[in-house]
Amino acid sequence: MLLNIQDSRLDGGSLKKALEGMILSPSGWRGVFAAGGGEEHSGEELSPPHGIIAAAGAAVFAEYLAARFGGRPELVLGRDTRPTGKALADTVIRALLASGCRVRYTGVAAAPEIMAFARSAPGGSRRGFCYLSASHNPIGHNGLKFGLDDGGVLEGEEAEKLIAALRTRLDRSGALTEILTLLEGAAEERIREVYGEEGKTKEEALGAYRDFAGRVAGNRAVLDSVTEGLRTRPLGIAADFNGSARTLSIDKDFCRSLGIRFHEINAFPGEIAHAIIPEGASLEPCRIFLEDLHRQDPSVLLGYTPDCDGDRGNLVIWDDTADRARILEAQEVFALSCMAELAQLAWTGKRGNGGVKAAVAVNGPTSMRINRIAAVFGASVFRAEVGEANVVNLARRLRQEGYVVPILGEGSNGGNITHPSSVRDPLATVFALVKLLTLRGDGQRPGLFDIWRRESSAGASASIFSLPDIIASLPRFFTTGTTDPLAKLQVKTKDHALLKDRYQRIFEGEWERKKGDLKKRWGIEAWEARACVGAGELRNLSRFGGAGTGGLKIVFKTACGGAKSPPPEDESGETAFIWMRGSKTEPVFRIMADAEGSADLERELIEWQRTMTAAADAAAG
């Protein structure tokens, strides 16, 4: 659909309203792009004001690339399978071409595929990428992500510069006419060339992604050992693609090339059969599919469901102890992935080689079970604010400081980022578990699970074990899930620093009232306030409002810590925490609790957190 000035839905007021309704962050620019206006609207027509915003965004990114690289920049463009994706892609292609870019369009592609393609640029050439998606948001949403040839989205100041440039562009007098004129200026011949090369471009992207996914899964020795292990113990995987971009990606071929039996449902692009967010009830179809498959073929032990852009996927497993398939919690998935990748460091002989320092980068609400797992392997845990870009930026900084960071991610959301990738990828998550199941001891060399059991003092090596056995060996924590009704609040207070200042007064009063009972029943003697802002963590926070819009965490300890500012790996008796942050991708305020060893403590803490947060909001109002 070519936008035009005669469209009655286009004026300065509608453009301003559309922009105000969008969330603009380093994780992407998102809003309800469906012309029908509802977030569950499944129509293909693009909202004209959002089309103008997308075109302006493409134009400012083209200017950004030209300033950074010089000349005529190349940009790779892809989209997920949302109904508005085709119209949005056409608008963005026109804006990019008219702004002087060379455009390589893949059509539907998973986000990790586009990013692998961007980083595969031949030596000396420079690329940017634009990906059209609203990730896990409902079907009526859409949006844009921008990044460079390092395979990651723009971060920090660079992302903020682009957002500021978009606002400036749209605030200009005559902005609407200017953008419409830009779109009309795209040469039809060049547009036809972009679409004519789509098939070839898609094949190049798939090839780049296959090569890169192999590097992420492991080196040649690791992959050969996985294949050998599969000959001894066959493994089947069930995938509910839910019509996502992964329907047209490498999953099936990549898995089968290593000897994995692969099964799929909802495998037609755009066949979105249930809610897009891969949590809770959205995993139930995959669970049922896995259960049915396992009854026919006992080797089918694992399943996954991705979100629409295919950069996030959560898991279901066959639980032989319960004789049924079950859904794994997001925090369990991340914990298993971390244990696998850290054990692989030891398996490959890299850990401790020449004084190597290992680290894991996570977001603020990732469960403290990761600290326990990392400590077993002598690795440190560092935390950043929620947002994939923040965690990636933290990991890059750690590597510059001499750390080996084999895995990073957001445990609260599920999925993981395995080095050298800069984005979550369900294949990386799946292969972490595949390696746990296939890289077993052979009498001369211990397997990954053997190494974990030995290092964690969980018991001797075992030749026969299953995924439930591995999960049972993990540190025992209970964590509020993101789909838990208690985990979301609607707050009236727009100033989140003010909300946190009010919360501080309430919390400190509540602590005085409850501290005796908390010590008696749970052994909790002290607390410490921390804030995750951007790519770092502030400890011993004296003013809660200093967290701003970042994450605020209260860590509870069974004994007072020693140093005033202990290093990140010093747990100092930490046993639980409560956390809060306003989402920057959804209009909700999120809270959670994490507790070691007790579901009752987690329930008590999350209910307490909800009460205090609501009281702070009422006080601020």
C-alpha positions as CSV (number, residue, x, y, z in Angstrom):
1,M,0.0,0.0,0.0
2,L,1.6,3.3,-1.1
3,L,0.7,6.1,1.4
4,N,-0.6,9.3,0.0
5,I,-1.5,12.8,1.2
6,Q,-5.2,12.4,0.4
7,D,-5.6,9.7,3.0
8,S,-8.1,11.1,5.4
9,R,-6.4,9.2,8.3
10,L,-3.2,11.2,7.8
11,D,-2.7,14.5,9.5
12,G,-0.5,16.0,12.2
13,G,-2.8,15.0,15.0
14,S,-3.0,11.3,14.0
15,L,0.7,11.2,13.5
16,K,1.4,12.6,17.0
17,K,-1.1,10.3,18.6
18,A,0.4,7.2,16.9
19,L,3.9,8.3,18.0
20,E,2.8,8.8,21.6
21,G,1.3,5.4,21.6
22,M,4.5,3.7,20.6
23,I,7.3,2.4,22.8
24,L,10.7,3.5,21.5
25,S,13.6,1.7,23.1
26,P,16.9,0.0,22.2
27,S,14.9,-3.3,22.1
28,G,12.8,-1.9,19.3
29,W,10.2,0.6,18.3
30,R,6.8,-1.0,18.8
31,G,3.1,-0.1,18.5
32,V,-0.2,-1.2,17.1
33,F,0.5,-1.0,13.4
34,A,-2.8,-2.7,12.3
35,A,-5.2,-0.3,10.6
36,G,-8.0,-1.8,12.6
37,G,-6.4,-0.3,15.7
38,G,-6.7,-3.2,18.0
39,E,-3.7,-5.1,19.4
40,E,-5.3,-8.4,18.4
41,H,-6.4,-7.2,15.0
42,S,-5.3,-9.6,12.3
43,G,-5.8,-7.5,9.2
44,E,-3.0,-6.9,6.7
45,E,-3.6,-3.2,6.2
46,L,-1.0,-0.9,7.7
47,S,-2.1,2.1,9.9
48,P,-1.1,5.1,7.7
49,P,0.3,7.1,10.6
50,H,2.5,4.2,11.7
51,G,3.6,3.8,8.1
52,I,4.8,7.4,8.1
53,I,6.6,6.8,11.4
54,A,8.3,3.6,9.9
55,A,9.3,5.5,6.8
56,A,10.8,8.3,8.9
57,G,12.6,5.7,11.0
58,A,14.1,4.1,7.9
59,A,15.2,7.5,6.6
60,V,17.0,8.5,9.8
61,F,18.7,5.1,10.0
62,A,19.8,5.5,6.4
63,E,21.3,8.9,7.3
64,Y,23.0,7.2,10.4
65,L,24.6,4.5,8.2
66,A,25.8,7.0,5.6
67,A,27.4,9.2,8.3
68,R,29.0,6.1,9.9
69,F,30.2,4.2,6.8
70,G,30.2,6.8,4.1
71,G,29.0,6.3,0.5
72,R,26.0,4.3,-0.3
73,P,25.4,2.0,2.7
74,E,24.1,-1.5,2.3
75,L,21.2,-2.7,4.5
76,V,19.7,-6.1,5.0
77,L,16.0,-6.1,5.7
78,G,13.7,-8.9,7.0
79,R,10.4,-9.3,8.7
80,D,8.4,-11.8,10.8
81,T,5.0,-13.2,9.8
82,R,2.7,-10.7,11.3
83,P,-0.2,-9.7,9.0
84,T,1.0,-6.1,8.6
85,G,4.6,-7.2,7.8
86,K,4.3,-7.2,4.0
87,A,2.9,-3.7,3.8
88,L,5.3,-2.4,6.4
89,A,8.3,-3.9,4.5
90,D,7.2,-2.3,1.3
91,T,7.0,1.1,3.0
92,V,10.4,0.7,4.6
93,I,12.0,-0.5,1.3
94,R,10.8,2.6,-0.5
95,A,12.0,4.9,2.2
96,L,15.5,3.2,2.3
97,L,15.9,3.3,-1.4
98,A,14.8,6.9,-1.7
99,S,17.3,7.7,1.1
100,G,20.2,6.2,-0.9
101,C,20.6,2.7,0.6
102,R,21.3,-0.5,-1.2
103,V,18.6,-2.9,0.2
104,R,18.9,-6.7,0.4
105,Y,15.5,-8.0,1.4
106,T,15.0,-11.6,2.7
107,G,11.3,-11.5,3.1
108,V,10.3,-13.6,6.1
109,A,13.4,-14.5,8.2
110,A,14.0,-15.2,11.9
111,A,15.7,-12.3,13.8
112,P,18.9,-14.4,14.5
113,E,19.0,-15.2,10.7
114,I,19.0,-11.5,9.7
115,M,21.6,-10.7,12.3
116,A,23.9,-13.6,11.2
117,F,23.5,-12.4,7.6
118,A,24.4,-8.8,8.6
119,R,27.6,-10.0,10.3
120,S,28.6,-12.1,7.3
121,A,29.4,-9.1,5.2
122,P,32.6,-9.7,3.1
123,G,35.8,-8.2,4.5
124,G,35.9,-4.4,4.1
125,S,32.2,-4.0,3.4
126,R,29.9,-2.6,6.1
127,R,26.2,-3.3,6.6
128,G,23.4,-2.3,8.8
129,F,20.2,-4.3,9.3
130,C,16.6,-3.4,9.9
131,Y,14.2,-6.1,11.2
132,L,10.4,-5.6,11.2
133,S,8.7,-7.2,14.2
134,A,7.2,-6.6,17.6
135,S,8.8,-9.7,19.0
136,H,6.4,-11.3,21.5
137,N,3.7,-8.6,21.5
138,P,0.2,-9.4,20.2
139,I,-0.6,-9.9,16.5
140,G,-1.8,-6.4,15.8
141,H,1.5,-4.9,16.9
142,N,4.6,-4.4,14.7
143,G,7.8,-2.4,14.8
144,L,11.4,-1.9,13.8
145,K,14.8,-3.0,15.2
146,F,18.0,-1.5,13.9
147,G,21.6,-2.8,14.2
148,L,25.0,-3.0,12.5
149,D,27.2,-5.8,11.1
150,D,28.3,-7.0,14.6
151,G,24.9,-8.8,14.7
152,G,23.4,-6.9,17.6
153,V,20.9,-4.1,17.9
154,L,22.0,-0.5,18.4
155,E,22.6,0.1,22.1
156,G,22.8,2.9,24.7
157,E,23.6,6.3,23.3
158,E,23.5,5.2,19.7
159,A,20.0,3.9,20.1
160,E,18.9,7.1,21.9
161,K,20.5,9.2,19.1
162,L,18.3,7.4,16.5
163,I,15.2,7.9,18.6
164,A,16.0,11.6,19.0
165,A,16.6,11.9,15.2
166,L,13.2,10.3,14.6
167,R,11.4,12.7,16.9
168,T,13.2,15.7,15.3
169,R,12.3,14.5,11.8
170,L,8.6,14.2,12.7
171,D,8.5,17.5,14.6
172,R,9.7,19.4,11.6
173,S,7.2,21.7,9.9
174,G,5.8,19.9,6.9
175,A,7.1,16.5,8.1
176,L,4.1,14.6,6.8
177,T,4.4,16.0,3.3
178,E,8.2,15.5,3.4
179,I,7.9,11.8,4.2
180,L,5.2,11.2,1.6
181,T,7.3,12.9,-1.0
182,L,10.3,10.7,0.0
183,L,8.2,7.6,-0.5
184,E,7.0,8.7,-3.9
185,G,10.6,9.4,-4.9
186,A,11.7,5.7,-4.8
187,A,12.4,4.5,-8.3
188,E,10.0,1.7,-9.3
189,E,12.8,0.0,-11.2
190,R,15.0,-0.3,-8.1
191,I,12.0,-1.5,-6.0
192,R,11.4,-4.3,-8.6
193,E,15.1,-5.2,-8.4
194,V,14.9,-5.6,-4.6
195,Y,11.9,-7.9,-4.8
196,G,13.4,-9.7,-7.8
197,E,16.5,-10.6,-5.7
198,E,14.5,-11.6,-2.7
199,G,14.8,-15.4,-3.3
200,K,18.6,-15.2,-3.8
201,T,19.0,-12.9,-0.8
202,K,17.0,-15.3,1.4
203,E,19.3,-18.2,0.4
204,E,22.3,-16.2,1.3
205,A,20.8,-15.4,4.6
206,L,20.0,-19.0,5.3
207,G,23.6,-20.0,4.4
208,A,25.1,-17.4,6.7
209,Y,22.8,-18.5,9.5
210,R,23.6,-22.2,9.1
211,D,27.3,-21.5,9.3
212,F,26.9,-19.2,12.3
213,A,24.5,-21.5,14.2
214,G,27.1,-24.3,13.9
215,R,29.7,-22.0,15.5
216,V,27.4,-21.1,18.3
217,A,26.4,-24.7,19.0
218,G,30.1,-25.7,19.3
219,N,33.3,-26.3,17.5
220,R,33.8,-29.2,15.1
221,A,34.9,-31.5,17.9
222,V,31.7,-30.7,19.9
223,L,29.4,-31.2,17.0
224,D,31.1,-34.5,16.0
225,S,30.7,-35.7,19.6
226,V,27.0,-34.7,19.6
227,T,26.5,-36.7,16.3
228,E,28.2,-39.7,17.8
229,G,26.2,-39.5,21.0
230,L,23.0,-39.4,18.9
231,R,23.9,-42.7,17.2
232,T,24.0,-44.3,20.7
233,R,21.0,-42.5,22.1
234,P,18.6,-41.2,19.5
235,L,16.9,-37.9,20.3
236,G,13.7,-36.4,18.9
237,I,12.6,-32.7,19.1
238,A,9.1,-31.3,18.8
239,A,8.6,-27.8,17.5
240,D,5.4,-25.7,17.6
241,F,6.4,-22.9,15.2
242,N,3.1,-21.1,15.7
243,G,3.4,-19.7,12.2
244,S,6.5,-17.7,13.2
245,A,9.5,-16.6,11.1
246,R,11.2,-19.8,12.1
247,T,8.8,-21.7,9.7
248,L,11.1,-20.5,7.0
249,S,14.4,-20.8,8.8
250,I,17.1,-23.5,9.3
251,D,15.7,-25.4,12.3
252,K,14.5,-28.6,10.7
253,D,17.5,-29.0,8.3
254,F,20.1,-28.0,10.9
255,C,18.8,-30.5,13.5
256,R,18.4,-33.3,11.0
257,S,21.9,-32.8,9.6
258,L,23.2,-33.8,13.0
259,G,21.0,-36.8,13.4
260,I,18.1,-35.3,15.5
261,R,14.6,-36.5,14.7
262,F,12.6,-33.4,14.1
263,H,8.8,-32.9,14.2
264,E,6.8,-29.7,13.7
265,I,3.3,-28.3,14.0
266,N,1.8,-24.9,13.0
267,A,4.6,-24.8,10.4
268,F,3.1,-22.6,7.7
269,P,4.2,-19.0,7.8
270,G,1.6,-16.8,9.4
271,E,-0.3,-19.8,10.8
272,I,-0.5,-18.1,14.2
273,A,-2.6,-20.6,16.2
274,H,-2.3,-19.1,19.7
275,A,-0.9,-16.2,21.6
276,I,2.6,-15.1,20.4
277,I,4.4,-14.8,23.7
278,P,6.0,-18.2,24.4
279,E,5.0,-18.5,28.0
280,G,2.4,-20.3,30.0
281,A,-0.6,-21.4,28.0
282,S,1.2,-20.7,24.7
283,L,3.4,-23.7,25.4
284,E,0.5,-26.1,26.0
285,P,0.1,-27.1,22.3
286,C,3.8,-28.0,22.2
287,R,3.4,-30.0,25.4
288,I,0.5,-32.0,24.0
289,F,2.4,-32.5,20.7
290,L,5.5,-33.7,22.6
291,E,3.4,-36.1,24.7
292,D,1.7,-37.6,21.7
293,L,5.0,-38.0,19.9
294,H,6.7,-39.6,22.9
295,R,4.0,-42.3,23.2
296,Q,4.9,-43.3,19.6
297,D,8.7,-42.7,19.7
298,P,10.3,-42.6,23.2
299,S,13.3,-40.8,21.8
300,V,11.3,-37.5,21.5
301,L,12.2,-35.8,24.8
302,L,12.3,-32.1,24.1
303,G,10.1,-29.4,22.5
304,Y,10.1,-25.7,22.0
305,T,7.9,-22.8,20.9
306,P,9.4,-19.6,19.6
307,D,7.9,-16.1,19.5
308,C,7.0,-14.5,16.2
309,D,10.4,-13.2,15.2
310,G,12.0,-16.4,16.4
311,D,14.7,-15.0,18.7
312,R,13.2,-16.4,21.9
313,G,11.9,-19.9,22.6
314,N,10.9,-21.7,25.8
315,L,10.8,-25.4,26.3
316,V,8.8,-28.4,27.2
317,I,10.3,-31.7,28.2
318,W,9.3,-35.3,28.7
319,D,9.3,-36.0,32.4
320,D,9.7,-39.7,32.9
321,T,9.3,-39.3,36.7
322,A,5.7,-38.1,36.1
323,D,5.1,-40.1,32.9
324,R,4.0,-36.9,31.1
325,A,5.3,-33.9,29.2
326,R,5.7,-30.7,31.2
327,I,6.5,-27.0,30.6
328,L,9.8,-25.7,31.9
329,E,9.8,-22.3,33.7
330,A,11.8,-19.6,31.9
331,Q,14.3,-19.5,34.8
332,E,14.8,-23.3,34.7
333,V,15.5,-23.1,30.9
334,F,18.2,-20.4,31.4
335,A,19.7,-22.2,34.4
336,L,20.1,-25.4,32.4
337,S,21.6,-23.5,29.5
338,C,24.1,-21.8,31.8
339,M,25.1,-25.1,33.4
340,A,25.6,-26.7,30.0
341,E,27.8,-24.0,28.5
342,L,29.9,-23.6,31.7
343,A,30.4,-27.4,31.9
344,Q,31.4,-27.3,28.2
345,L,34.2,-24.8,29.1
346,A,35.6,-27.5,31.4
347,W,34.9,-30.3,28.9
348,T,36.9,-28.5,26.2
349,G,39.7,-27.8,28.6
350,K,39.4,-24.0,28.4
351,R,38.4,-23.4,32.0
352,G,41.3,-22.3,34.1
353,N,43.7,-22.4,31.1
354,G,46.3,-19.7,31.7
355,G,44.2,-18.1,34.4
356,V,41.1,-17.6,32.3
357,K,38.4,-15.7,34.1
358,A,34.8,-16.8,33.2
359,A,31.7,-14.8,33.7
360,V,28.0,-14.8,33.0
361,A,26.1,-11.6,32.1
362,V,22.4,-11.5,33.1
363,N,19.6,-9.1,33.8
364,G,18.5,-7.9,37.2
365,P,15.6,-10.3,37.8
366,T,17.4,-13.4,36.8
367,S,17.2,-15.9,39.7
368,M,20.1,-16.2,42.1
369,R,20.3,-19.9,41.2
370,I,22.6,-18.6,38.4
371,N,25.0,-17.3,41.0
372,R,25.1,-20.8,42.6
373,I,25.7,-22.5,39.3
374,A,28.4,-20.1,38.2
375,A,30.2,-20.4,41.5
376,V,30.5,-24.2,41.0
377,F,32.7,-23.4,37.9
378,G,34.5,-20.5,39.4
379,A,32.7,-18.0,37.2
380,S,31.4,-14.6,38.2
381,V,27.9,-13.2,37.6
382,F,27.3,-9.6,36.5
383,R,24.0,-7.9,36.1
384,A,22.4,-5.3,33.8
385,E,19.0,-3.7,33.4
386,V,16.3,-5.7,31.7
387,G,16.7,-5.5,27.9
388,E,18.7,-7.7,25.6
389,A,20.8,-4.8,24.4
390,N,21.9,-4.0,28.0
391,V,23.0,-7.6,28.7
392,V,24.9,-7.8,25.4
393,N,26.6,-4.5,26.1
394,L,27.6,-5.7,29.6
395,A,29.1,-8.9,28.1
396,R,31.1,-6.9,25.6
397,R,32.5,-4.8,28.3
398,L,33.4,-7.8,30.4
399,R,35.3,-9.4,27.4
400,Q,37.2,-6.1,27.0
401,E,38.2,-6.5,30.7
402,G,39.6,-10.0,30.0
403,Y,36.7,-12.2,30.9
404,V,35.5,-15.2,28.9
405,V,31.7,-14.9,28.7
406,P,30.4,-18.1,27.1
407,I,26.7,-17.4,27.8
408,L,24.5,-14.4,28.7
409,G,20.8,-13.6,28.7
410,E,17.7,-12.7,30.6
411,G,16.7,-15.6,32.8
412,S,13.4,-13.9,33.7
413,N,12.3,-14.1,30.0
414,G,13.8,-17.4,29.0
415,G,16.2,-18.2,26.2
416,N,19.9,-17.4,26.1
417,I,22.6,-15.8,24.1
418,T,25.6,-18.1,23.4
419,H,28.8,-16.5,22.4
420,P,29.7,-15.5,19.7
421,S,26.0,-14.6,19.1
422,S,24.6,-11.2,20.1
423,V,20.9,-12.3,20.2
424,R,18.8,-14.9,21.8
425,D,18.2,-17.9,19.6
426,P,15.9,-21.0,20.4
427,L,18.4,-23.2,18.6
428,A,21.2,-22.2,21.1
429,T,18.8,-23.0,23.9
430,V,17.8,-26.3,22.5
431,F,21.4,-27.3,21.7
432,A,22.5,-26.5,25.3
433,L,20.1,-29.3,26.4
434,V,21.1,-31.5,23.4
435,K,24.7,-31.3,24.5
436,L,23.8,-32.2,28.1
437,L,22.0,-35.3,26.9
438,T,24.6,-36.4,24.2
439,L,28.0,-35.4,25.5
440,R,28.2,-38.3,28.1
441,G,31.1,-39.9,29.8
442,D,32.9,-42.7,27.9
443,G,35.1,-44.1,30.6
444,Q,38.1,-41.9,29.6
445,R,36.5,-38.5,29.5
446,P,33.5,-37.3,31.7
447,G,30.4,-35.9,30.0
448,L,28.9,-32.5,30.7
449,F,26.5,-33.8,33.4
450,D,29.4,-35.8,35.0
451,I,31.4,-32.6,35.3
452,W,28.5,-30.8,36.9
453,R,27.9,-33.5,39.4
454,R,31.5,-33.7,40.3
455,E,32.0,-30.0,40.6
456,S,28.8,-29.4,42.5
457,S,29.2,-32.4,44.8
458,A,25.9,-33.7,43.5
459,G,27.1,-37.3,43.3
460,A,29.2,-39.6,41.3
461,S,29.0,-40.0,37.5
462,A,25.9,-41.7,36.1
463,S,25.7,-43.5,32.8
464,I,21.9,-43.4,32.8
465,F,20.1,-40.2,33.4
466,S,17.3,-38.0,32.0
467,L,16.4,-34.4,31.8
468,P,14.5,-34.5,35.0
469,D,17.6,-35.9,36.7
470,I,19.6,-32.9,35.5
471,I,16.9,-30.5,36.6
472,A,16.7,-32.1,40.0
473,S,20.4,-31.5,40.5
474,L,20.1,-27.7,40.0
475,P,20.1,-25.3,43.0
476,R,16.6,-25.1,44.4
477,F,15.0,-21.7,44.0
478,F,11.4,-20.6,43.6
479,T,10.8,-17.6,41.4
480,T,7.8,-15.6,40.3
481,G,7.0,-16.3,36.7
482,T,6.3,-13.5,34.2
483,T,2.8,-14.9,33.6
484,D,1.9,-15.0,37.3
485,P,-1.1,-12.7,37.9
486,L,0.9,-11.2,40.9
487,A,3.8,-10.2,38.6
488,K,2.1,-7.3,36.8
489,L,0.7,-4.0,38.1
490,Q,-0.9,-1.0,36.5
491,V,0.5,2.1,38.2
492,K,-0.7,5.6,37.8
493,T,2.6,7.2,38.8
494,K,4.5,8.3,35.6
495,D,7.6,9.3,37.4
496,H,9.1,5.9,38.4
497,A,12.0,7.6,40.4
498,L,9.3,9.3,42.6
499,L,7.4,6.0,42.9
500,K,10.6,4.3,44.2
501,D,11.4,7.1,46.6
502,R,7.9,6.7,48.1
503,Y,8.4,2.9,48.1
504,Q,11.6,3.3,50.1
505,R,9.8,5.0,53.0
506,I,7.1,2.3,52.9
507,F,9.7,-0.6,52.7
508,E,11.9,0.8,55.5
509,G,8.8,1.1,57.8
510,E,7.7,-2.4,56.8
511,W,11.2,-3.8,57.5
512,E,11.2,-2.5,61.0
513,R,7.8,-4.1,61.6
514,K,8.7,-7.5,60.0
515,K,12.4,-8.0,60.6
516,G,12.0,-10.0,63.8
517,D,9.5,-12.4,62.2
518,L,11.6,-12.7,59.0
519,K,14.7,-13.6,61.1
520,K,12.8,-16.1,63.2
521,R,11.0,-18.0,60.3
522,W,13.5,-17.6,57.5
523,G,16.8,-16.5,59.0
524,I,16.8,-13.2,57.2
525,E,18.9,-10.6,59.1
526,A,19.7,-7.9,56.6
527,W,18.9,-6.3,53.2
528,E,20.7,-4.4,50.6
529,A,19.2,-2.2,47.8
530,R,20.6,-2.4,44.3
531,A,19.7,-0.9,41.0
532,C,20.3,-2.2,37.5
533,V,20.6,0.7,35.1
534,G,21.7,0.2,31.5
535,A,24.7,-2.1,31.3
536,G,25.6,-2.0,35.0
537,E,24.5,-2.6,38.6
538,L,24.7,-0.1,41.5
539,R,25.1,-1.6,44.9
540,N,24.3,-0.4,48.4
541,L,21.8,2.1,47.0
542,S,21.0,4.7,49.6
543,R,18.2,6.4,47.7
544,F,15.8,4.0,45.9
545,G,14.7,6.7,43.4
546,G,18.3,6.7,42.1
547,A,17.3,3.6,40.1
548,G,15.2,5.9,37.9
549,T,13.4,3.8,35.3
550,G,15.8,0.9,35.8
551,G,15.3,-2.1,38.0
552,L,15.2,-1.8,41.8
553,K,16.1,-4.9,43.8
554,I,16.1,-5.6,47.5
555,V,18.4,-8.5,48.3
556,F,17.8,-10.3,51.6
557,K,20.6,-11.9,53.5
558,T,20.8,-14.6,56.2
559,A,23.8,-12.8,57.6
560,C,25.2,-9.2,57.2
561,G,27.7,-8.9,54.4
562,G,31.3,-8.0,55.3
563,A,32.5,-5.4,52.8
564,K,30.6,-2.2,52.2
565,S,30.7,-2.8,48.5
566,P,31.3,-6.6,47.9
567,P,32.4,-7.7,44.5
568,P,29.6,-9.2,42.2
569,E,30.5,-12.8,42.9
570,D,30.4,-12.3,46.7
571,E,26.9,-13.5,47.7
572,S,27.3,-12.6,51.4
573,G,24.6,-14.9,52.6
574,E,22.1,-13.8,50.0
575,T,19.0,-16.0,50.1
576,A,16.1,-14.1,48.4
577,F,15.2,-10.8,46.6
578,I,12.2,-8.7,45.5
579,W,12.4,-6.6,42.4
580,M,10.5,-4.0,40.4
581,R,10.7,-2.1,37.1
582,G,8.3,-0.5,34.6
583,S,8.4,-2.3,31.3
584,K,9.8,-0.4,28.3
585,T,8.2,-2.6,25.8
586,E,4.7,-3.1,27.3
587,P,2.4,-0.7,29.3
588,V,2.9,-2.6,32.6
589,F,4.9,-2.4,35.8
590,R,6.6,-5.7,36.7
591,I,7.4,-7.1,40.1
592,M,8.9,-10.5,41.2
593,A,10.4,-12.4,44.0
594,D,13.1,-15.1,44.1
595,A,13.7,-17.3,47.2
596,E,16.1,-20.2,47.9
597,G,14.6,-23.5,49.0
598,S,11.0,-22.3,49.8
599,A,8.0,-21.7,47.7
600,D,6.2,-20.3,50.8
601,L,8.9,-17.6,51.1
602,E,8.6,-16.7,47.5
603,R,4.8,-16.4,47.8
604,E,5.1,-14.3,51.0
605,L,7.6,-11.9,49.4
606,I,5.7,-11.4,46.1
607,E,2.5,-10.6,48.0
608,W,4.4,-8.2,50.3
609,Q,6.1,-6.6,47.2
610,R,2.7,-6.1,45.5
611,T,1.2,-4.5,48.6
612,M,4.1,-2.1,49.1
613,T,4.3,-1.1,45.4
614,A,0.6,-0.4,45.3
615,A,0.8,1.7,48.4
616,A,3.7,3.6,47.0
617,D,1.7,4.3,43.8
618,A,-1.3,5.4,45.8
619,A,0.9,7.7,47.9
620,A,2.5,9.2,44.8
621,G,-0.9,9.8,43.3
